[in-house]
Structure formats: structure tokens, C-alpha cells
């Protein structure tokens, strides 16, 4: 059966190697094994459970909690990555592992504690973040792909590690509108990390194999070491892609819009916009700015910036983008930005 008409339920899980030689499942949200329920009641229930678990954790004396975490970290690579990170953020592979779901963990990430951690209520919300980002990117691309059916497609992924949001957007498009992907496609991963993009390239190759979801498509991936505080490389890339009349779109899931400074966000979006000649669509995640979220972030060592939509929308407007669509995963809001000819009025969430 052709990969484009094959039912997701009939597919086996695809695996790809990390740089260290571990075979990991490749997330495909069109496959029920990876799809995350996102009806409002389920999402609210997950968030309520997360808030309650955090409340109970705060009741434990800090010295006892440190002892518990040290003990758990000895038995769990996921716990070790989360609570012993020195960088203020998770590396691409550790973040990816948490998005697999309990039933898809593999050695050495499947100890009893790993599974218990992966079953905690905040992890599905993290998985949902990528699922929503990928779908928003997919939805935003359709009109541009219809308007320029012979143009190459270039997806820019900023800080996305394996770039599975970009890859999943293509998988979803190939399930629903395969005729739109009959063109040269490139995914440009701009990230300071090397491990994530290495795995992402292998994941893409695995998905392009015979009988797999991206079989028969002309897709390549390239990785460029990137610091979003110095966007000259991005500016040059957008100029090069615009010169060949590409359809340009971008995404940044769990990265620029959540960890970057206001100045970095504006500079990167301006580089993507290129005075209207660059990316027409940008998808990404924005950390929510409610008081509960701010308190939780303050209690961790992560450098997330809980600016919320009300803080993010004016930054996007400065760079020539408006918020066209929002998806909610409680811990973050996923946005689809559309390029506009003039700066729009700031988006105010209802």
C-alpha cells in the first residue's frame, strides 16, 4: 500500500539513531501511538493535576526534596537531565525523550522511574506543545503552497533540536494534501546543539524510506550552528532563499519565543520577515504569563520567560507579524504568525 494512502493505524513505529548509537522511536503525531488528546476538558484536567502535584511537592522540605531528586537521578536519565541541567534549559534529545510518551520509551530511558516521570501530568502538555506547533505550521502553509505550486519549500527551524515540529508538519501535509509537496523541500535547522539535529536528519531519512510517511518526497535537512542573539546568519539564509523564490516558513517550538530576550525575538522575526520578502508564516510556542506559571518557573533553574501572549504580540508586531491563530496547552500558547504589510495592532487574548 502506498505511504500516502496507508492508514496510520497500520504503520509500525519508525526508529532512528542518535549520535551515541541509541535507536529512538520517531514521533509521528498522525500515528495513534504518539497522538496527544487535546480536547479542552482533557487539557484542563492535565493542568489541574500538574498544579496539584506542584502544590504537594512544595510541601516537602527542600532538603528532603533534594535528597529524593539525587536518588531518582541515579536511576533515571530523564530526571537527571531535567533537574541537573546547568544550562537553564533541556538539551534537544532529553526534551525529545519526554515527548515520546510512556509507552514509547526505550533503553536506557525506560527505567521504572523514567516511566513514572514520563507519566506525570506536565509531560503530555509538553508533547501537546509540539503537536500543536506542527499542525499550526501545516495549516499556515496550505494557502502559500496552493498559490505557488512549482516553488521550492524551505522550512527554517530556530532552536528546534531534531526539528520534529517541521518534520511532523510535512507528515501531516502528506497525509492530507500530498499533491502540495511535489516540490523540492529543505529543512534548515538553526541550533547551537549538534545532537538534536543529528538525530533529526536520521529521523527524516527513516521517514523517507519505502512504505514510510514521507516516502518519495524530495526533502533534505541541513544544520547550521546558530546563536539567536546574532541573527546575521538567519538574515543571509532568508536572502538566499528569497532570491530563488522559495516559499519560506519558520518555526520555533520550545525555543526562541520562550527563552529568548525581547530584543532577540524582534531581531529574528525581522530577519524572517525581510521587509515582506521572507517567511509568510511562523509557528512557535510562548510560555504563559499567569501567576501560577510564573511561580512554578521561579522555583526551577530554567530560564523560561513567562511573557504570555500579551507580552509577545507587541514584539511580533514590531517585526511585521500578526498573530493569526492560537492553540492552548496550558503551560504555553502555540501561535501562528502571519506576515503583514504594516505593523498590526497588538493581539489581546480574550
Secondary structure, 3 states (H helix, E strand, C coil): CCCCCCCHHHCCCCEEECCCCCEEECCCCCCCCCCCCCCHHHHHHHHHHHHHHHHHHHHCCHHHHHHHHHHHHHHCHHHHHHHCCCCCCCCHHHHHHHCCCHHHCCCCCCCHHHHHHHCCHHHHHHHHHHHHHHHHHHHHHHHHHHHCCCCCEEEEEECCCCCHHHHHHHHHHHHHCHHHHCCCEEEEEECCCCHHHHHHHHHHHHHCCCCCCCCCCCEEEEEECCCCCCCHHHHHHHHHHHHCCCEEEEEECCCHHHHCCHHHHHHHHHHHHHHHCCCCEEEEEEECCCHHHHHHHHCCCCCCCCCHHHHHHHHHHHCCEEEEEEEECCCEEEEEEEECCCCCCCCCCC
